[in-house]
Amino acid sequence: MDLNDYTIIKEGEAEILMHAKNEVFYNKTQVNNRDISIAVLRTFISKRKQEHEAFLSKRIKSAPKVSEKDDFGSVREEKSDKPDAVHEKPNGECEGDKEMSQDEQCSISEEPIKFDGKVRGELKPPRVLEALSASGLRALRYAREVDGIGQVVALDNDKGAIEACQRNIKFNGSVACAKVESHLADARVYMLTHPKEFDVVDLDPYGSPSVFLDSAVQSVVDGGILMCTATDLAVLCGGNGEVCYSKYGSYPLRGKYCHEMALRILLACIESHANRYKRYIVPVLSVQMDFYVRVFVRIYTSPSAMKNTPLKLSYVYQCIGCDSFHLQPLGRTISKNNNSVRYLPGFAPVVPQECSDCGKKFNMGGPIWSAPIHDPEWVTSILADVKSMKDHYPAYDRISAVLTTISEELPDIPLFLSLHNLCATLKCTSPSAVIFRSAVINAGYRISGTHVNPLGLKSDAPMDVIWDIMRCWVKNHPVKAQPADQPGSVILSREPVLQANFARAVASLSKAQAKKVARFLPNPERHWGPKLRAGRQITTKHVSLLGADVVNGHINHQDNDEHDAKRQKIKDPSTS
């Protein structure tokens, strides 16, 4: 191997060799993705250890005593090896009562710990599967940078990618050689043939992950974590609703909240695949960043807990006139005799045929995941880890800013409002975010920002309260007369029921804003986005013909169809 033919790329503690011919896909912009994944993986290992210790402590305390006769015929009491309700399977999982709670379930791979001289239950290092490895950079970073990591299996179905991955493993020395192994395999087949074998499964495809989800949810151990990226935001955000439905089983809406809706569609899709195997998900972190969405979910097995899935899903009604939105839960529960729960369909409809604010019709989308998409405790732990190891994250500034914003989000409020959208509907000048937030807080409701959009505001205030606040604002800041049939005119024609108080509230600024901590950072360089697929190259002639979307080898893959048409023109001028 002639090193002169390769460029050495260093990211974190890993180094890879990249051939000048773009033989294997490498995406520089995904450094944010890889950094945040490493932070989550470190927190997962810590939480997993805590859960294991708590499980063993509970297990020892609850172990029943049995009577045995000693050699002299007297009776002595001794702890049994295991409690009656918990049995170990040959593969190291725990099998207990079907109604076991999430905390009681075995969420770890087990090795021995001593129970009365017998060894049982010691925690194994977590096994990681990177299902689509390409150059292997992510797997190498996991192996070299995450303490306590076990075996990392890197898969790819491209022979050139596997050769590059194996070359990079050797290039990174003994630690990488000991921990990382690379296989030429179809990720779907591999995951299906290795059920419940991996503590961590990482899916980061070039495009949609939908074809991998069914096998991925089966490959994760109980309590393990699935990391999943989707880069087809044009589909998830409503550009092709019918395509989104075919891939994810949900119809998107093109509101200002479309990127958060993309996250929630992906979560609902993963939950749907998990449910087929009596499993369910618990999201710990969900991020929209750059040109993709990334979710981190724990996966558990429980037929009883799986029944709660309809309570976590909702359809969305969005007004075509004023962009007001309302959620329709799929299911509800009622308590029966104080000790049982009955599951029923959700009450409907939550909206009339015409919007009560502006009189226009509704578009309906979904179903989406309407339960929390982050675990606040996890977010706090991840952020603390990132700050304590600042020098270990090449993209520290960006991921710390995103995590800071996520830590301030209201966790139980799906989707968000856009202040500029509200003002565009009414054709009025916009109040500052601080003034608007103060009015909502003074009305007795909660409000926060969102990491998805700098202008987005999450609130539990109903839409009639929001419009009353805007009516009060317009009274002090009059607007020009508009045609009577316009949504804004209909809204302003009514007197506000609530008299808004715009006095500045103490909580109108978040802690990060008050301390002037950066929350939204610009891209580090121009044309920041996904790079060209492996095996493709762009010449100077192509750049001039393809336009601004292609600079320095950069193509936005969400517009592949358009680029393919342009490339056809280059090949055959007669088609123009």
N, C-alpha and C positions, 0 to 999 in steps of 0.2 A: 504494500500500500504506500503510495507516494503522498505524503502529507501536503505537498505543494498543490495538489489538486483540491484540497479542502480548506474551508475557512473554519477556524475554531470559534465557536460561540459559547460564551460563559454566561450562565444565569444562576444566581445563588451560588451554591457550591458545586454545581454540575457543569460539565463541559461536553459539548457535542461537536462532531465533525460534520460540516455541511458541504456537500458537493456543489460546485458552481452551476451544474446543470439542473438544479431544482428537482432532484430525483425523489426526495422525500419531503413531505409537507412539514414546514416549520412556521409557526405564526408568532412573530415577535410581540404582537399586541396582546396575546394571551398571557403575558407575564402577570397581569392583574389576576386573571383566573387561577393561575398556578399558585400565586402567593396566598390568595384567600383560601384555596383548597388546603394548602399546607397548614395554615392557621387553624382551620376547622379540624384537620386530622390530629393536630397536637391536642386540641381541646377534647376531641373524641377519645383519645387514648387516656387522658386524665379522668374524664367522666366515667369511662368504662371501668377503670380501676376502682373508682369510688363505688360504683354500682356493685361490682363484684364483692368488695369488702362488706358492703351493707347486706348483700344477699347471703354471704357466708355467715355473718353474725346472726342474722335472722334464722338461718337454717340450723345453726348450732343450738340456739336458744329453744327452737321449736322441736328439736329431736326428741321423740318419745323414749321412755325407759322400758326395758323388757327384763323379765326375771329369768335368771339362769341359776342352775345348781352348780356349785363348785365340786371339787373332788371329794369333799367330805359330806356332801349331801345337803349343806346349808344353802339358803337362797340368797343371792346377791343381785343388786340392780346395776344395770349397765346401759349406757346409751347405745342405741342402734346406729348403724352406719349411715342410715338415711331416714328422713321423715317419711311417713306413709304416703303423704300427698305428692312427694317429689321422687321421680325415678329417673335415672340416667339412661339414655339410649346409647347404643354402641358408638355413634358418631360424636358423642360428647354433649349433645343438647340435653335440655331438661324437659321432662314431660310431667305435667301436673294436672290438677283439676282444670276442666275446661273454663271455669269461671275465674281462673287466677287473674289478678290485676296485673297491670303493666309492670309495676314495680317488682312483682313476685316472679315474673317470667324470667327465664334464663336468657340474658342478653349477651352472653359471652361464650367464647370457646373455652372449654375447660381442660385442665391438666390436673395433676394430683395436689391435694393438701391433706394433712394428717387428721384423721378422725379415729381416735383411740388406737393409734399405732398403724392405722391403714391410711395409705396416701390417696388423696382424692381432691380434685377441684382447683388446682393451681392454674392461674391465668396464663394462657399462651400469648405470645406477641401477635398482634393482629396481622392477618393476611390481607393483602391488597391486590385487587385485580384492576389493571388499566386495560380496558377492553379494546381501545383503539389507540395504539401507542405511537405510530409513525416513527419519529426519530428516537423515541424513548426518553425524551428530556424530562417529562413529568415523572415517570417511574424512577428515574435516576435522582431527581430532586427529593422525592419521597424517601428513598433509601438512604441518601446522604445527609438529609437535613432534619428528619423527624426521629427523635430519640424514642426507642422502644418499638420501632416498627419491625415487623417480621418479614416474611417473604413477600416480594412484589412481583407479580406475574404480568408481563407486558405482551399483549396480543396484537396481531395485525394479519390481514389476509393478503397483504402484498409482499411478495418475496423480497423486493428491493428494500422495503421498509424494515423487514426483519433483519436483513443483512446489515443495514445501517444501525439498527438498534443494538445488535450484538457487537458491532464494531465500537459503538459508543460505550457499551458496558465495559469492555476491556480497557478502553481509553480512560475510564474513570477509576480504575484501580481495584484493589482487593475488596473494599467495602461493597462496591457495586457488584463485583463478580460473585460475592458471597450471598447477596440479598436479592438481586434482580435476575430473573430468567425470562427469556423471550421465546414465544412460540408462533409459528405460522398456523393460524387457525381462523375460522369464521367465529367471531365473538358470540353470535347467537347460539351456535351449536355448542361451543365450549361452555357457556354459562348454563345451558340446559343440561349438559352432562356432568356438571359440578354443582348440584343443588345444595344450598345452605353451607357452602364451603368457605366463603370469603366474608371477613368482617367489614371490608370496605370494597365497594364496586364503583369505579369512576368511568362515566360515559361522557366523552367529549367529541362527538362526531362533527364532521364538516356538513352541517345542515340539521336535519331533524333527527332526534333520538327515538322516534316512535317505534321503529321496527325492532329496537333492542330492548324495549321496556319489559315485555312479557318474560323474556329469559332473565333479565337483570334482577327483577323482583324475586325470582326463585333462587338466585345464586347467593343472596345475602343471608347471613345467619340471623337468628332472632336477636333484635337489638342492634344489629349492624347498621351501617350507614350507606346510602346510595347517593352519589354525587352525580348530577345530571345537567348537561348544558344543551341548550337549543339555540342555534344561530339563525334559524329561519324566521326572523322577526317579521318579515313582510307578510308571511302567512299568518303568524300568531296575532298580529296586530290588526287584522281585518282587510289586508290587501286582497286576499283570496279566501273568503269565508268558507266556500265549499271545499277547498283543499284542506283548510284547518279542520273542518269537521271530519273529513275522511282520514286524517292522520291522528287527530287528538280526540275526536268524539265531542267536540264543542264548537259552537259558532261564535266568532269574535265580533266585537263592536268597535267602531272607529271613534272612540271618545278620546279625550285628553289622557284618560287613565289607561290607554290601550296597552302600555308596557307592563303595568301591574296586572292587567287582565291576562296578559301573556303568561306571566308567572303562575297565576291562579289556574289557567287552563292546563298548563303542564302538570301542576300538582294534582288536579282532578284526574288527569289521564293516568298518572302513576298510581293513584289510589284505585282507579278502576282496574288496572292490571293486577294490583296486589290483591284486591278483593276476590279475584277468581281462584285464589289459592288460600282463602281464609286468612289473609293477611291485611294489614292496614299500615298507614304511614303516619309519622309525627314529624312535621317540618321543624327544623332547628334554625335554618337560615335560608332566605331566598333573596337573590340579588339580580337586579337588572343593571347591566354595566356595559359600556361601549356598544357593541353590536349584537349582544346576546343576553339570554337569561340563564341563570345558574341556580339550581336548588340543591339543598342538602337535607335529606330526610332519613329518619330512623325507620326501620321496618320491623314490625312485630307480627306474630301469629296469634290470633285469638278469634274464634268464631263469634263469641259473644260481643267483643268490642267492635268487630266489623259491622255489627248492626247499626252502629252510630253514624256510618258514612253518609246517609241521606241528610243528617242534621248538619253536615259540614259542606254541603253543596247547595248552590242557589242559581236560579236563572236571573238575568239582569234585564230590566226594562229601561230603555233610554229614550227620552223624548227627542223627536227630530227637530223640535222648535227651539227649546231652551236648554237642551242637554242635561236636564234633571234626570237622575237615575234612581231606581228603586230595586231592591233585591227580593226575590221570591224563593224562600227556602223549599227544598224538595220534600223534607219530612219534618215531623214533630213528634214529641213523646208526651204521654200523660202517665202520672203515677197511679198505680192500682193497688189498693189495700196497703199503701205505704211501704210495701216491700217488693213490688214488681213494677216493671215499666212496660207500657204498651206503645208500640211504634205505629204511627199513623201518617197518611199523606199530609203535606203542608196545606194550610188554609190558603185559599185563592179566591179571587185575584187580589193582589196587593195594590193594583192600580185600576182605574176605570178605563174605558175605551179611549178617552181623550184626556190629555194632561190637565190636571186641575189648576195648574199655574198659567199655562199659555194656550190651552185648547187644541194642541197638535197631537198627532198620533205617536205611538211608541214603536221602536224597534226592540226586538227581543233577542238576547244572546245567551250563551252558556250551554250547559251548566259550568260554573266555575267553582273553585275551592273558596268558600266564604269564611272558613275558620281562620285562626291566626296563621300567618306564613313564617313567623319567626318565634323562637323561644327566647324571651328577654334574658334569662339566666345564661344561656349559651352565648348570646350576642355580647353580654358583658364580659364573659370569660375569654371569648375570642379577641375582643378589643384589648383587654388587659394583656393577653399574651403577645399580641402584635406590638403594643407599646413597650413591653419589657424586652423585646427582642428586635428592636427597631433596625439594627444593622443587618439582620438576617433576611430582610425582605427588600428585594430590589425595587418593588413598587409600593414601598411603605406609605408615601404621601397619599397615593390614590386610595389604597384599601383602607387606611385609617380614616380618611375622610368619609368614605362610603359607610363603614361600620359605625362611625360616630352618628351619621344621619339616621341609620337604621335603628340605633339604640334610642333615638328620640321619637320614633314613630309610635302612634297609638296602635297597639298590637291587635286589637279586636275590631278594627274598622276596615272593612273591605273597600277598595277603590278610593278615589279622592276627587275633590273639586278643583277647578282651575279658576282662580280669581279673575284672570284676564278674560276667560270665556264668559263668566258671569257679566262682566262689564261690556263685552262685545255684544251680548244679547240685548242689553239695555241701552247700548250706544252712549255710555256714560264714561266719565273719567274714572280711573281706578284709584280706590283708596290704597294706602300702603298696606303691606301684609300685616304690619304691627297693629294698625288701626282696625283692620277687619278681624284679626284674631282677638283683639281686645273686646270687640263688640260681641263675638261669639261667647267668649269666656264670661263677660258680664251678663249674658243672657242665661248663664247656668249650664253651659255645655263645654265639652272638651274639644281641643283642636291641636293639631301638630302638623309638621311638614312631612314630606315623604322623600325617600332617597331616589325615587324614580324621576321626579320632576322638581326643579328648584321653585317653580311657581305653584306646585300642587299643595293642597291643604286637606288633611284628613280630619273629619269631625263627626261626632255623633248627633249633631243638630239636624233635625229633619229639614227637607227642602223648603217648606213653607216658612220656617224660621230664617233660613238663609235669604230667601227673597224678601222677607220683611226687613231684614237688616239693609239689604240693597235699596229697598224703597225709601227707607229713612235717609240713606246716604244721598240718593238722587234729590230728595227734598232740599237738602243743603247744597247740592251741586246740580242744578237743573240741566236738562238735556233738551236738544232741539226736538220739535214735534216730528213724530214718525207716522207713517200710514197706520191706520187703526187695526189692520189685520196682522201686523208684525208681532211676533212673540213678545218683544220688549214692551210694546205699547199695551198689550193685553195685561201683562204683569203689572205695569205701572198704573194702570187704570183703577187698581184696587187700593184701598187704604190699608196700611200696615196694622195688623193686630198687635204686634209686638213693637214697642217703642225702644229702638236700639240705643244703647249707651256706648258712645265711642271713646269714653275716658280710658286712658292707657292702663291696661291691667298688668299686674306684676308678672304674670306668667306668659305674657304675650311674646316674650323672647325666650327661646330655648337656652339651656346652659351653654351650649356650644356657641350660639350667636352672641350671648352676653360676654363670653370670654374671647370672642372673635376667632374661634377655631374654624379653620377652613372646612367646608362641608361639600362644596362642589368645585372641582378643579378642572381646568381646561385640558384637552389632550396634550400629551407631551411633545407631539410633533404634527406636522401637517399630514393630511390624508391617513389618519389613524384608523385602521380597520383591517378586516381579514385580507390575507394575501392570496396570491394565485395558487390554485390547486397544484399538487405535485405533478411534475412532468410537463407543465405548460410554461411557456416563456413569452414575453412580450418584447417586440422590437420597437425601435424608435418610430418606424412607420405606423405600427399598430397604435402607439401612444397618441400620435397626432390624429388618427382617424377615430379612435375610440373615445377621445375627449377626456374631461377632467377626472372621470372615475378611475382612470388607469394612470397612475403616476408611480414611478419607482417600483414597478412590478405589482401594483395594488389594484385589485378588482373587488368591487362589492359584489359578493356572490349572490346577494338577494336579487340582483338584476341580471342573472345569467342569461335568461331568454333574450333580453335586449342585446346583450353583448354577443351572443351567438349569431343574432341576425346581422350585427355589424361585421363580425368576423366573416360571415358568408359573403358580404359585399366585398370585403378585401380579397377573398379567394376568387370571386366571380363578379367582376364589375358589371356584367350584363344584367344582373338582377336588380340594379339600382334604377 
